[in-house]
Amino acid sequence: MCCRPRQNSPYTTTVSTVKEFLMKTICLPILAALALSACNNKNPASCSSEETGSMIEKIVRENVEKQVYAALENNAELRGTDAMKDLNIDKIRNMAASIKIKLNDVRTMEKISGGNTMQCRATMQLDIPDDIISRATATNNLLNNKNSVDFFELDYRREAPYYSREIGYNIQMTDDNKTFIVSLNNTNTVIEPIKALVTFALLKDPLNNALKEARAREEAEREQERIENEQAAIEAESKLAAELEEAKAKQKAALAEINAYWNAMPKSVQDKLQAEQTAWNSRQKAECEQRGKDVSDNETEQKIEQVNCSIEQVNARLSELKTIQSAMSEDLIKDAKKKAKKAYDRLVLAEEAIPEDIAAQLNFKRAVFEKQAMSQCERQNNDPQSQLAEIACLTKAFEEKAKELEGYSIK
């Protein structure tokens, strides 16, 4: 008879420990059972004598007590738990003693060697208290989901209110005829079911206590896990909030840079790029919004992704604008230089058209004026925008001076 533990228990650790104990104490054979008992020969030895019955009872009880106690003592893991601290030899002995044993239907099967040895058979009847049966049933139900003591009833038939089975035993006289010795046949088969029954009954309260402890530990662990998860969620959200703020700061800087660059571009360049820039702006907003939705269900994580996406798009667009303006600026500079040349030629013609007497009075030095204009219009940077601004300034200076000098010419 071996035991199958109840599956999928919420208290696996405790039940597994008890199951291991039961496997050691119940499912394994009794290897060192005391199968002998001796008695002084006050009365003639016989299979049905009261002394013989007492010795059979002694063999059974002592083996049950010793085997259960030894198993408890040898299982340090289970023995060391709080649930098992009150389980001792006295409880084992008292429970074993409460089972009344009686031999019925005794038969002398054979006498050997002049009557010194007898082979006997009898029906061993057990009167087991209801409390032991109910306790063992409760343990079996908890461990194996069986509301019975089926493991015991496989070997001991139920004959209400008793349990019974056939046993065999031998009686042998000593050579001096003063003592006879009783030995129980098939000791394991006879004792093991009783030992299992007593063990199950003894384990009811410790097992329930162990499960209560397990429930308490599990509840405490769940509460601790809930607190830790809650704290982790707060910390994670705080970290995400800080990450979002950092991303927003970078986004603000990126937008400021692209806006400054856009505003500094010549209006003619802005006009050419305005439609493209508007389309890009709408496109990048839609793409970044979708990226945020794809990355997470968490609102803060979505916003972080959207902001980071915006930064990537803005920086990429700024690089595009610089490339585009660089290409467009070459043509703009060429056109601006042509306008400046035209203004300068106009200035030269206006100067030459002034009558000599008026020119002498004006004392206009074109080279000096040109030097002054270039000094006033000079820009520190040499980028396309600065070059266009410098050329535009010179053009304006040439045109204004040419217009002034044209007023002195004779038409």
C-alpha positions, 0 to 999 in steps of 0.5 A, a space after each residue: 500500500 503506497 500513498 499518492 499525494 493530492 495534486 495541485 494543493 495550494 500548500 504544496 511545500 507542507 503537503 509534499 513534506 508530509 507526503 515524503 514522511 508518509 512514504 518513508 513511514 508507511 509505504 516502505 517495508 518494516 525491515 527491523 520489526 520485533 516479531 518475537 515475545 517470550 513468556 514464563 510458562 506458568 500455564 501450559 502453552 497453547 495457541 489459544 491461551 490468554 498469555 499467547 494472545 497478550 504476547 501477540 498484542 505486545 508484538 503488534 503494539 511495540 512494533 507500531 510504536 517503535 516504527 512510527 516514532 523512529 520514522 518521526 525522529 529520523 525525518 528531521 525536516 518534518 520533525 523540526 516544524 512547529 506543527 510537529 513539536 507536540 507529536 511525541 512517543 507518549 501520544 504514539 503509545 497512547 493511541 496504539 494502546 487504545 486499539 484493542 486486540 483480540 484473537 478469535 477462531 484460534 486453530 492449532 494447525 500443527 505440533 512439531 517435535 513432541 509438542 515443543 513447537 506449534 503452528 497457529 492461525 487465528 482471526 485477529 480482531 481490532 476494536 479501533 476507537 472512532 476518533 482514530 478512524 475519523 482522524 485517519 480519514 481526515 488526513 487521507 482526504 486531505 492528502 489523497 482526496 479520499 474520504 475513507 481509510 481505504 489503505 487500511 481496509 485493503 488488509 483489514 476487513 470491516 466487520 462493524 464495529 470491528 476490523 479483522 484479518 487472518 494471522 499466523 503465529 508460532 509457539 516454541 517452548 524453551 528446552 527447560 520448558 520454563 518459557 515459551 516464545 511466540 513469533 508472528 508470521 508475516 509481521 510486515 503485512 500484519 503491522 504495516 496497515 495498523 502503523 499507517 492508520 495510527 500515523 494518519 490519525 496522529 498527523 491530522 492535527 499537525 498537518 492541519 497546523 502545518 497548513 495553517 502555518 502555510 496559509 499564514 506564510 502564503 498570505 504574508 508573502 502575498 501581502 509583501 509581494 503586493 507591497 513590493 509590487 506597489 512600491 515598484 510600480 510607484 518607482 517605475 512611474 516616477 522614473 518614467 515621469 523623470 524620463 518624460 521630462 528629460 525627453 521633453 527638454 530635449 524636444 524643446 531644444 530641438 524645436 528651438 534649433 529648427 525654428 531658429 534655423 527656419 526663421 534665419 533662412 531667406 524668405 525666398 527659401 522659406 517660400 519655396 519650402 513652405 508647402 513641403 515643411 507643412 506636409 512634413 510637420 503633419 506627417 511626423 506628428 502622425 507617425 510619432 503618435 502611432 509609434 507611441 501607441 505601438 510601443 506600450 499600453 502605458 500612457 507615460 511610456 507612449 508619451 516618451 516614445 512620441 517625444 523621442 520620435 519627435 526629436 529624431 524627426 526634427 533633427 533629421 528634418 533640420 539636416 535636410 533643411 541645411 542640405 536643401 538651403 545649401 543647394 538653393 543658396 548657391 543659386 541665390 548668391 549668384 542672383 544676389 551678386 548679379 543684382 549687386 553688380 547691376 547696382 554698382 554699374 548704375 553707381 558708376 554711370 551716375 557718377 560719370 554723368 555728373 557735370 565736372 563743376 558739380 562733381 568738384 563740389 561734391 568731392 565724391 570718391 567712389 573707392 572710399 565709398 565702396 570701402 565704407 559700404 563693404 565695412 558696414 555690410 561685412 558679416 562675421 560668418 561666411 555661411 550662405 545666409 551671411 553672404 546673402 545678407 552682406 550682398 543685399 546690404 551692398 546692393 542697397 548701399 550702391 542703389 541708394 548712392 546711385 539714386 542720390 548722384 543721379 539727382 546731380 546729373 543734367 538731363 
